[in-house]
Amino acid sequence: MKKCFLLITALLLMLPSMTEAQRSKRPAKKPEVVEDPRVQQMLANTQQVVFIDSFVVSRDNFVSHIPLSAECGKLNDDGNGRITYTNELADHRVTTLANTQTDTLTRLFVSDFIGGEWTAPSLAEGLDRAAANGPYLLPDGTTLYFAQKGDNSLGGFDLFVTRYDTSSGAFYRAENLGMPFASEADELLYVIDETYQLGYFVTNRRQPADRVCVYVFLPPDARQAYDEDDYSEEQLRSLARIDRIADTWSLAEDDELQQARQRLALARQATVAGTNAQGDPIADDEVARLQTEATALQQTLQQARLRYAKASPEERRQMAAQLLNDERQLEQLQLTIRQKTKEQRNRLHHP
């Protein structure tokens, strides 16, 4: 009886350690992944976009792989992943810089070419003070696309659009482009080439650390979302992730896709020939004269806009007509320069 009692006591003493050993053998529970509630909202508003091509390139200086036309300006990478955009007339620039030596976050700065030199970069007014990069300004001179990582992005860099308010000298509050141009990865650049009617979108989703994917798409005339009644949630998620670009081809006619691919081929040929913004623009005496005239008018407008921003309501009313007239004149000059430049390129390719 005594031996039996000792055996039972020993087993009871061993029970806690056995239970602990059994617990240690159980697989650890995976932490529950909570989806950002904004994902579901963006998913329901996924934009219909036709993607005609995609290609993977090195993350280093990926802008060199985008065949941007000269009429749309020029993109440069400083070698450290910071992108600068310069307009077609080479008199306005949006640069990515660290705000201060102690603040390493990059933000967007603007500068102008006045009196034969660039003005000191000044912080772009109106934008959130979050990390930003990848600026691209449409030829209209007011619509700015850029990448930003902040409270309004899904974890990584998202793409935003804003417009410049000439009366206040600041940009309006930027809006997230949403899906399929947004994800929890990093979206780095959004470009619309109005000359070739093509868009370029750069992201590192589903890519190794040193690579990015460049998607080529047809810029929509107006934003139109997929109808949730026509697609399951998984189909919408697949379209938002851009799992297969072929899934978007049904949104366009076959001849529209073919023509877009032909324009892409022409844009790439122009890049190889060095006739677009990534090379040296072609110019003759007439174009050079027009560019000088446009630069002078741009400088006059810039100074007038600064005065307008500080003027009284009465002074603004007096200045408004002249400002509007100068802006129309500048727009016409820029249009003429683009047309003359195209004519020169046509003569180059078809003498």
Backbone hydrogen bonds, N-H to C=O, Kabsch-Sander energy under -0.5 kcal/mol:
donor,donor_aa,acceptor,acceptor_aa,energy
5,F,1,M,-2.3
6,L,2,K,-2.3
7,L,3,K,-2.3
8,I,4,C,-2.2
9,T,5,F,-2.3
10,A,6,L,-2.3
11,L,7,L,-2.1
12,L,8,I,-2.2
13,L,9,T,-2.0
14,M,10,A,-1.6
15,L,11,L,-1.1
18,M,14,M,-2.1
19,T,15,L,-2.6
20,E,16,P,-2.3
21,A,17,S,-2.1
22,Q,18,M,-2.4
23,R,19,T,-2.1
24,S,20,E,-2.0
25,K,21,A,-1.0
26,R,22,Q,-0.7
26,R,23,R,-1.0
34,V,32,E,-0.7
35,E,33,V,-0.6
39,V,36,D,-2.1
40,Q,36,D,-0.6
41,Q,37,P,-1.1
42,M,38,R,-2.8
43,L,39,V,-2.9
44,A,40,Q,-1.7
45,N,42,M,-1.2
46,T,43,L,-1.5
47,Q,179,M,-2.7
48,Q,224,Q,-3.4
49,V,47,Q,-0.7
50,V,218,L,-0.5
51,F,49,V,-0.7
52,I,50,V,-0.6
52,I,216,V,-2.1
53,D,216,V,-1.4
55,F,214,V,-2.0
57,V,212,V,-2.3
59,R,210,D,-2.5
62,F,59,R,-1.1
64,S,61,N,-1.5
65,H,62,F,-1.9
66,I,63,V,-1.6
68,L,66,I,-2.4
72,C,69,S,-1.5
73,G,70,A,-1.8
74,K,86,T,-2.8
76,N,84,T,-2.3
78,D,82,R,-2.3
83,I,81,G,-0.5
84,T,76,N,-2.6
85,Y,94,V,-2.8
86,T,74,K,-2.6
87,N,92,H,-2.2
90,A,87,N,-1.4
93,R,111,S,-2.3
94,V,85,Y,-2.7
95,T,93,R,-0.5
95,T,109,F,-3.2
96,T,83,I,-0.6
97,L,95,T,-0.6
97,L,107,R,-2.5
99,N,105,L,-1.8
100,T,103,D,-1.4
104,T,102,T,-0.8
107,R,97,L,-3.3
109,F,95,T,-3.0
110,V,122,S,-2.8
111,S,93,R,-1.9
113,F,91,D,-1.9
114,I,112,D,-0.9
114,I,117,E,-2.5
117,E,114,I,-1.1
119,T,112,D,-2.7
122,S,110,V,-2.6
124,A,108,L,-2.6
127,L,124,A,-0.9
131,A,149,K,-0.9
132,A,106,T,-3.5
133,N,147,A,-2.4
136,Y,145,Y,-2.3
138,L,143,T,-2.7
141,G,138,L,-2.5
144,L,142,T,-0.6
144,L,162,T,-2.6
145,Y,136,Y,-3.0
146,F,160,F,-2.0
147,A,133,N,-2.9
148,Q,158,D,-2.6
149,K,131,A,-2.5
150,G,148,Q,-0.6
153,S,150,G,-1.5
155,G,153,S,-1.5
156,G,154,L,-1.5
158,D,148,Q,-2.6
160,F,146,F,-3.0
161,V,175,E,-2.0
162,T,144,L,-2.3
164,Y,142,T,-1.5
165,D,170,A,-2.9
166,T,164,Y,-0.8
168,S,165,D,-0.5
169,G,165,D,-2.0
170,A,165,D,-1.0
171,F,125,E,-3.2
172,Y,163,R,-2.9
175,E,161,V,-2.5
177,L,159,L,-2.7
181,F,178,G,-1.3
187,E,157,F,-2.7
187,E,185,A,-0.6
188,L,186,D,-0.5
188,L,202,V,-2.7
189,L,202,V,-1.1
191,V,200,Y,-2.8
193,D,191,V,-0.5
193,D,198,L,-3.4
194,E,192,I,-0.9
197,Q,193,D,-1.1
198,L,193,D,-1.7
199,G,217,F,-2.9
200,Y,191,V,-2.6
201,F,215,Y,-2.4
202,V,189,L,-2.4
203,T,213,C,-2.2
204,N,186,D,-2.2
207,Q,204,N,-1.8
211,R,208,P,-1.9
212,V,57,V,-2.4
213,C,203,T,-3.2
214,V,55,F,-3.2
215,Y,201,F,-3.2
215,Y,213,C,-0.6
216,V,53,D,-3.0
217,F,199,G,-2.3
218,L,50,V,-2.3
226,Y,46,T,-2.3
228,E,226,Y,-0.6
230,D,227,D,-1.8
231,Y,227,D,-0.5
231,Y,228,E,-0.6
236,L,232,S,-2.3
237,R,233,E,-2.6
238,S,234,E,-2.2
239,L,235,Q,-2.3
240,A,236,L,-2.6
241,R,237,R,-2.1
242,I,238,S,-0.8
243,D,238,S,-2.2
247,D,244,R,-1.2
248,T,245,I,-1.9
249,W,246,A,-1.1
251,L,248,T,-1.6
252,A,249,W,-1.7
257,L,253,E,-2.0
258,Q,254,D,-2.3
259,Q,255,D,-2.4
260,A,256,E,-1.9
261,R,257,L,-2.2
262,Q,258,Q,-1.9
263,R,259,Q,-2.2
264,L,260,A,-2.1
265,A,261,R,-2.1
266,L,262,Q,-2.2
267,A,263,R,-2.4
268,R,264,L,-2.3
269,Q,265,A,-2.2
270,A,266,L,-2.4
271,T,267,A,-1.6
272,V,268,R,-2.1
273,A,269,Q,-2.2
274,G,270,A,-0.7
274,G,271,T,-0.8
275,T,270,A,-2.5
276,N,270,A,-0.6
277,A,68,L,-1.2
278,Q,68,L,-0.6
279,G,276,N,-2.2
280,D,274,G,-0.5
288,A,284,D,-2.7
289,R,285,D,-2.3
290,L,286,E,-2.3
291,Q,287,V,-2.7
292,T,288,A,-2.1
293,E,289,R,-2.2
294,A,290,L,-2.7
295,T,291,Q,-2.5
296,A,292,T,-2.1
297,L,293,E,-2.2
298,Q,294,A,-2.6
299,Q,295,T,-2.1
300,T,296,A,-2.1
301,L,297,L,-2.6
302,Q,298,Q,-2.3
303,Q,299,Q,-2.1
304,A,300,T,-2.3
305,R,301,L,-2.7
306,L,302,Q,-1.7
307,R,303,Q,-2.0
308,Y,304,A,-2.6
309,A,305,R,-2.2
310,K,306,L,-0.9
310,K,307,R,-0.5
311,A,307,R,-0.8
311,A,308,Y,-0.8
316,R,312,S,-2.5
317,R,313,P,-1.8
318,Q,314,E,-1.6
319,M,315,E,-1.9
320,A,316,R,-1.9
321,A,317,R,-0.6
323,L,319,M,-2.4
324,L,320,A,-2.6
325,N,321,A,-2.3
326,D,322,Q,-2.6
327,E,323,L,-2.4
328,R,324,L,-2.1
329,Q,325,N,-2.2
330,L,326,D,-2.6
331,E,327,E,-2.4
332,Q,328,R,-2.2
333,L,329,Q,-2.3
334,Q,330,L,-2.7
335,L,331,E,-2.0
336,T,332,Q,-2.3
337,I,333,L,-2.4
338,R,334,Q,-2.2
339,Q,335,L,-2.3
340,K,336,T,-2.8
341,T,337,I,-2.5
342,K,338,R,-2.3
343,E,339,Q,-2.2
344,Q,340,K,-2.0
345,R,341,T,-2.1
346,N,342,K,-2.6
347,R,343,E,-2.0
348,L,344,Q,-1.8
349,H,345,R,-2.4
350,H,346,N,-2.5
